[in-house]
Each structure stands twice: as C-alpha cells, then as structure tokens.
Amino acid sequence: MQEISFTVAGEYVELNQLLKLVGLCDSGGAGKVIVASGDVSVDGKQELRKTAKIRPGQKVRLGDVSILVVAE
C-alpha cells in the first residue's frame, strides 16, 4: 500500500480537491466522479459526499493508496 502525507493549509480540504492535489486524478471534476463511484473511504467508512470536508488527522483511502491529512 502506498501512503501519502498531505499537509492542509487551513481548516480543511474538500475531498475531490484532495484527490486532485495528491495526483490521483487530473481535476476536481474527475475527483467528484471517483468519489461518486463509491471507491473512496474516509477513516474506514465509504464516503459519497464529493465535497466532504477533510480535516487534519483524517485518513482517506482510494484503492491501494492511503492519504493521511496533517496540519501545517
């Protein structure tokens, strides 16, 4: 499993934007499609809200990629 650490500037990052910023998709729109497909989980639970607020300390998983969101 690949693990990525993402530092969020501010209080949160929207889920679809996070997928774009770490390079798992080309755009926020593509990120929305991935989230809608049901393949993304946040803290071990399936997440279908495309613009869910992801805060430091949360872990996002897509396939064999795990993203840990950390504060600045």
TIMI-470520 format. One record per residue: residue in one letter; x, y, z of N, C-alpha, C in turn. Coordinates in steps of 0.05 Angstrom, whole numbers, always signed. Each point is the difference from the previous one (the first is absolute). Layout:
<r A; <X; Y; Z>; <X; Y; Z>; <X; Y; Z>>
...
# end
This chain:
<r M; <+17; -24; +0>; <-17; +24; +0>; <+18; +25; +0>>
<r Q; <-7; +19; -17>; <+14; +25; -1>; <-12; +19; +20>>
<r E; <+17; +14; +16>; <-10; +19; +20>; <+10; +28; -8>>
<r I; <-18; +19; +0>; <+6; +28; -7>; <-8; +17; +24>>
<r S; <+18; +19; +7>; <-7; +19; +21>; <-6; +27; -14>>
<r F; <-23; +11; +6>; <-8; +26; -12>; <-3; +21; +21>>
<r T; <+14; +22; -3>; <-2; +22; +19>; <-21; +20; -9>>
<r V; <-21; +3; +16>; <-22; +18; -8>; <+6; +28; +11>>
<r A; <-3; +20; -17>; <+4; +28; +8>; <-28; +11; +6>>
<r G; <-6; +2; +26>; <-26; +9; +8>; <-14; -21; +16>>
<r E; <-26; +3; +3>; <-16; -17; +17>; <-6; -27; -13>>
<r Y; <-5; -1; -26>; <-8; -24; -14>; <+6; +2; -30>>
<r V; <-2; -23; -13>; <+1; -1; -29>; <-23; -17; -10>>
<r E; <-13; +8; -22>; <-22; -16; -10>; <+11; -26; -12>>
<r L; <-15; -22; +3>; <+9; -26; -8>; <+7; -2; -29>>
<r N; <-17; +11; -18>; <+7; -1; -29>; <+25; +15; -6>>
<r Q; <+5; +23; +14>; <+24; +15; -4>; <+25; -14; +11>>
<r L; <-3; -14; +22>; <+22; -16; +11>; <+10; -20; -19>>
<r L; <-19; -14; -13>; <+8; -21; -20>; <+16; +13; -23>>
<r K; <-8; +24; -8>; <+14; +14; -21>; <+28; +9; +10>>
<r L; <+1; +11; +23>; <+25; +12; +11>; <+22; -21; +5>>
<r V; <-8; -25; +6>; <+20; -21; +4>; <+6; -15; -25>>
<r G; <-13; +7; -23>; <+6; -12; -25>; <-15; -25; -7>>
<r L; <-22; -6; +14>; <-15; -24; -7>; <-20; +4; -22>>
<r C; <-5; +25; -8>; <-16; +6; -23>; <+9; +27; -11>>
<r D; <-10; +6; -24>; <+9; +24; -14>; <-14; +26; +7>>
<r S; <-25; -2; +11>; <-15; +24; +6>; <-19; -5; +23>>
<r G; <-12; +21; +11>; <-20; -3; +21>; <-24; -14; -10>>
<r G; <-7; +4; -26>; <-23; -14; -12>; <+4; -30; -1>>
<r A; <+25; -7; -8>; <+6; -29; -1>; <+0; -11; +29>>
<r G; <+8; +16; +19>; <-1; -9; +28>; <-29; -5; +9>>
<r K; <-18; +17; -9>; <-29; -4; +7>; <-10; -26; -11>>
<r V; <+8; -7; -24>; <-8; -26; -13>; <+11; -23; +16>>
<r I; <+25; +1; +9>; <+12; -21; +16>; <-15; -4; +26>>
<r V; <-6; +22; +13>; <-15; -1; +26>; <-27; -12; -5>>
<r A; <-14; +9; -21>; <-27; -10; -6>; <-1; -30; -6>>
<r S; <+23; -11; -9>; <+1; -28; -7>; <+0; -18; +25>>
<r G; <+5; +12; +24>; <-1; -15; +25>; <+27; -13; +7>>
<r D; <+21; +7; -14>; <+26; -12; +4>; <+17; +14; +22>>
<r V; <-10; +22; +11>; <+16; +15; +19>; <-11; -4; +29>>
<r S; <+18; -4; +19>; <-8; -2; +28>; <+15; +20; +16>>
<r V; <-14; +10; +21>; <+12; +19; +19>; <-2; -12; +27>>
<r D; <+23; -4; +13>; <+1; -12; +27>; <-14; -27; +0>>
<r G; <+3; -15; -22>; <-10; -27; -1>; <-29; -3; -9>>
<r K; <-14; +23; -5>; <-28; -1; -9>; <-3; +11; -28>>
<r Q; <-16; -13; -16>; <-5; +10; -27>; <-10; +29; +1>>
<r E; <+11; +17; -18>; <-8; +28; -1>; <-10; +6; -28>>
<r L; <-25; +10; -1>; <-13; +6; -26>; <-4; +30; -4>>
<r R; <+6; +16; +21>; <-3; +29; -2>; <+25; +11; -15>>
<r K; <-4; +10; -24>; <+22; +8; -16>; <+17; +23; +12>>
<r T; <-13; +18; +14>; <+15; +23; +12>; <+1; -3; +30>>
<r A; <+1; -24; +10>; <+3; -4; +29>; <+24; +14; +11>>
<r K; <-2; +13; +23>; <+23; +14; +11>; <+18; -19; +14>>
<r I; <+25; -2; -10>; <+20; -18; +12>; <+18; +17; +17>>
<r R; <+2; -7; +25>; <+15; +16; +19>; <+26; -15; +9>>
<r P; <+19; +14; +11>; <+25; -13; +9>; <-7; -23; +20>>
<r G; <+15; -22; -3>; <-5; -23; +16>; <-17; -22; -14>>
<r Q; <-13; +8; -21>; <-17; -20; -14>; <+17; -15; -21>>
<r K; <-9; -24; -6>; <+14; -17; -19>; <-19; -7; -23>>
<r V; <+8; +6; -24>; <-16; -5; -24>; <+13; -24; -15>>
<r R; <-16; -18; -10>; <+10; -23; -15>; <-14; -3; -27>>
<r L; <+16; -4; -20>; <-10; -6; -27>; <+17; -22; -11>>
<r G; <-13; -23; -4>; <+15; -24; -9>; <+22; -7; +19>>
<r D; <+25; -2; -10>; <+23; -6; +17>; <+15; +24; +9>>
<r V; <-12; +24; -2>; <+13; +25; +8>; <-14; +11; +25>>
<r S; <+16; +6; +20>; <-10; +11; +25>; <+11; +28; +3>>
<r I; <-17; +20; +6>; <+8; +28; +3>; <-5; +8; +29>>
<r L; <+21; +8; +14>; <-3; +11; +27>; <+1; +30; -2>>
<r V; <-21; +13; +10>; <-1; +30; -1>; <+11; +10; +27>>
<r V; <+20; +18; -3>; <+13; +11; +24>; <-2; +31; -1>>
<r A; <+1; +12; +24>; <-1; +29; +2>; <+26; +13; -8>>
<r E; <+0; +25; -7>; <+24; +15; -7>; <+18; +3; +24>>
# end
